[in-house]
């Protein structure tokens, strides 16, 4: 006679989960000694890796037997586990650093209308990539990217796309500098205001053989789907610091202050120029609003 043990079923589920977890670790492209630690030492992997940068760039999964025909590793075998408290604390700390700088400052919040593709062409073990903060793992807009789109918008909107013409402008040299003069404006990295939602999107190559210069583009060619991650309708917050708020005396910004010009540049860059990849199909457009400061 076998006595009924109420915890037997629960223990079986736990053991099955443990077995599946170890099998999952075995599918990760890791050095053998690292894999042994994750499997055997103190259930390190049982809680998972909470840094999405580490998950995306270091814990790459090999295809299983049912997925052998898939030539690329899966981008979405992990799901990010962001906490709102992290973003709240980072915003507070960044605000304090800016306030202690002694410079004039302005905070902007950008609400994107649709999807945002960041760092799509960056180096990665996958065909596509995403810009993630290397320390905290969340998607973000680097300061140099924000500065770059504002500079580009200024050149195309006010100087007919001619950089040399822009460099002759008093406002351009004051804000962004040139080869002989340092600019007076500093942008900070952006921080998500709310937990960012990372979703899967696809690039559909309809005529693969044609682009490989092997055939004419025909209807019976097999489409090639490439997955890539996007951030769905994110909201970011970043700061802009200005050494001195001068009034410009030359066109096209005559009688406007540096803070007024920066507001126009930030607003126009996100609403008309866009940021990130695939802006031609409406990715990366948003509304930037000043929330504190000038």
Steps between C-alpha positions, in 0.01 A plus 500: 500500500639844400412782731388827349747780553345845439833665411600238245323672210644837593851353529462338157407834343794665671738230375360525145544878509856454626572255216357737238700785647823303475416399143442867421841591643655227287361675191672828582819584312723520807844376601482155660616620843243782504224256405600264783478782752154602380375143520654379824597783731233622743225516237650821363299479182170418672423869544617583147713793385321829566727710277352503150830614344662187643212282381501643149873519431649218709237230560439397140286190448574224253204359302348174623429194286172643372672823402804366314379654175520842663843634412493790746485492881178617660499864612201458731576198717523739796249756619616813679396543863532875556391662826342846510693583816826486307392770257356722775826486695715565193294807405533639853876444502546656157296804600715548810822476298371759252381733777840482670680583175418871523410516129164608363297188433181379338323164519324357198260207481455326165189293430542287188196453280578143396808282499865581553785297347826575681842380386355267237831475315733478800737206528320197643496122495158541337438663165343794682563673831352747747660779703491394866662668798809286573462537878124491558387320184206721401453653151601864491598788273871579544587866549706509180202369300269773633763764433560358154136517386466856635816606315384327181155658525657844540719453191220374276226731626689830519808461278372300201688191607842665460724440798760755393230763478381405849850533642499866400198560724545662839229280656638174358853567622378607844278195551688220326848641442733432209860393444633801690229568756328284760120502513311632802219245522503157667235231453450218750411139430127434497324298769167319446217664692302176504591135457595462131323232297734312268320322217590297194486653154610354168685601187353307208739452210267399215759435229794345681652335194478825304691695764761225502534560124394148410153542345249747370238616753222244457183424693603147596813610689482416873478803732768524767374625837750668732381578853618809683403662831315831525379711791125553487381860559768585756533816706848630580627786708831680461669823604667779305764716668611840373810683615360847426171629361610753239289692248599450137549798270516324163245330277322261502473536880529877540371624840436143621667360810695176506230336712229597250701356212566175687129455568429536129776257406399228747132525410561502125761224507263246655179604322641563149840331477454187711761294679626145463454265206215470245377858534390479135216268614402715800719346769666735747268802488373657819394813682758668723371728774695706752390410851740690725750781470499775240 
